[in-house]
């Protein structure tokens, strides 16, 4: 996919209304749920030996998109999702700790950090899903009304 197509997907995420309630559902470009849209921008099922090179390619693609978005929307905030991941795991395993709201709970399970912008009534995040080594690497875009953890 081209950068232009990724940017068009991001603009659609900014304009599309959110569902007020209901469960998470699959949509052509990813998934959606109450207060969020999650789009798959790129994916690779690279073998283990090539995973690092693909991760670098996805990081470069994310940065290239960020350069264009910063011209349009201003500087991104670089946000680590590590503490949200730890809190979500503590809540899941031990039943203690702070509950991390969706879509951030699902996102932090696979994405270590995001580039984040505030656009009107929503947050826009770009991140690379790389924590789950048995899963393909994925470049994800999130639009949500839910504040980051």
VMD Tcl script that draws the C-alpha trace (Angstrom):
set ca {
  {0.00 0.00 0.00}
  {1.13 3.49 -0.71}
  {1.58 6.34 1.71}
  {-1.28 8.16 -0.05}
  {-3.61 5.22 0.60}
  {-2.58 5.08 4.28}
  {-3.24 8.82 4.61}
  {-6.67 8.37 3.01}
  {-7.44 5.61 5.53}
  {-6.39 7.90 8.39}
  {-8.62 10.70 7.09}
  {-11.53 8.24 6.91}
  {-10.90 7.23 10.52}
  {-11.06 10.89 11.48}
  {-14.41 11.41 9.76}
  {-16.27 8.15 10.41}
  {-18.75 8.26 13.33}
  {-18.20 5.93 16.28}
  {-20.70 3.35 17.49}
  {-22.15 4.36 20.84}
  {-22.55 0.81 22.06}
  {-22.25 -2.80 21.00}
  {-19.44 -5.26 20.71}
  {-16.25 -5.12 18.72}
  {-16.88 -6.09 15.10}
  {-14.79 -6.69 12.02}
  {-14.90 -4.08 9.28}
  {-13.13 -4.16 5.88}
  {-10.04 -2.30 7.10}
  {-9.82 -3.74 10.63}
  {-12.20 -3.57 13.57}
  {-14.54 -1.13 15.27}
  {-16.30 -0.89 18.59}
  {-17.88 1.62 20.90}
  {-15.81 4.79 20.57}
  {-13.11 3.48 18.26}
  {-11.96 2.35 14.82}
  {-8.81 0.28 14.39}
  {-7.33 -0.06 10.89}
  {-4.67 -2.41 9.62}
  {-2.36 -0.36 7.40}
  {0.23 -3.06 6.69}
  {0.95 -6.64 7.71}
  {3.78 -9.10 7.16}
  {4.04 -12.77 7.98}
  {7.83 -12.63 7.76}
  {9.70 -15.66 9.07}
  {11.50 -15.26 12.37}
  {14.84 -14.58 10.67}
  {13.41 -11.63 8.73}
  {11.25 -10.19 11.49}
  {13.78 -7.55 12.57}
  {14.16 -6.22 9.02}
  {10.38 -6.01 8.55}
  {10.04 -4.28 11.92}
  {12.54 -1.66 10.71}
  {10.55 -1.22 7.48}
  {7.33 -0.70 9.43}
  {9.04 1.77 11.77}
  {10.26 3.71 8.73}
  {6.76 3.67 7.22}
  {5.28 4.91 10.51}
  {7.83 7.72 10.63}
  {7.16 8.67 6.99}
  {3.43 8.89 7.73}
  {4.19 10.92 10.85}
  {6.17 13.48 8.85}
  {3.17 14.14 6.60}
  {0.71 14.10 9.51}
  {2.82 16.55 11.50}
  {2.55 19.03 8.63}
  {-1.25 18.59 8.69}
  {-1.92 18.13 12.41}
  {1.14 19.35 14.27}
  {3.71 17.39 16.24}
  {2.90 13.91 17.46}
  {3.30 12.85 21.05}
  {5.36 9.66 21.45}
  {3.54 7.56 24.07}
  {4.78 4.33 25.62}
  {2.04 1.79 26.31}
  {4.23 -0.25 28.67}
  {2.55 0.88 31.90}
  {-0.90 0.29 30.38}
  {0.23 -3.20 29.34}
  {1.46 -3.97 32.87}
  {-1.78 -2.67 34.45}
  {-3.91 -4.65 32.00}
  {-1.92 -7.83 32.68}
  {-2.17 -7.34 36.45}
  {-5.93 -6.89 36.13}
  {-6.22 -9.95 33.88}
  {-3.99 -12.30 35.89}
  {-4.43 -11.22 39.50}
  {-7.68 -9.30 39.33}
  {-5.89 -6.30 40.81}
  {-4.75 -3.05 39.36}
  {-6.40 -0.47 37.22}
  {-8.65 -1.57 34.39}
  {-7.43 -0.29 31.04}
  {-10.34 0.63 28.78}
  {-10.77 -0.63 25.23}
  {-9.42 -0.05 22.69}
  {-6.23 0.69 24.62}
  {-6.32 -2.65 26.48}
  {-6.19 -4.63 23.23}
  {-3.74 -2.24 21.59}
  {-1.21 -2.30 24.43}
  {-1.17 -6.11 24.35}
  {0.64 -5.99 21.01}
  {1.87 -2.41 20.47}
  {4.68 -1.11 22.73}
  {4.32 2.56 21.80}
  {2.34 4.91 19.58}
  {2.63 8.25 17.88}
  {-0.43 10.17 19.05}
  {-2.33 13.21 17.81}
  {-5.45 14.93 19.08}
  {-7.92 15.78 16.29}
  {-11.16 17.48 17.39}
  {-13.08 14.88 19.40}
  {-10.73 11.95 18.90}
  {-7.25 10.61 19.38}
  {-5.34 9.25 16.38}
  {-2.54 6.76 17.06}
  {-0.04 4.93 14.87}
  {1.75 1.89 16.22}
  {3.48 -1.31 15.17}
  {2.18 -4.54 16.68}
  {5.31 -6.48 17.50}
  {4.94 -7.89 21.03}
  {3.22 -11.08 19.88}
  {6.12 -12.87 18.20}
  {3.86 -15.67 16.93}
  {1.66 -13.12 15.13}
  {2.50 -11.21 11.94}
  {3.97 -7.75 12.35}
  {1.25 -5.13 11.75}
  {1.18 -1.37 11.32}
  {-2.02 -0.14 12.96}
  {-3.94 3.12 13.03}
  {-6.41 3.87 15.79}
  {-9.05 6.58 16.00}
  {-10.79 6.74 19.37}
  {-12.79 8.97 21.64}
  {-11.35 7.12 24.65}
  {-8.52 9.01 26.33}
  {-5.15 7.22 26.35}
  {-4.27 5.36 29.54}
}
mol new
graphics top color blue
foreach p $ca { graphics top sphere $p radius 0.5 }
foreach p [lrange $ca 0 end-1] q [lrange $ca 1 end] { graphics top cylinder $p $q radius 0.2 }
display resetview
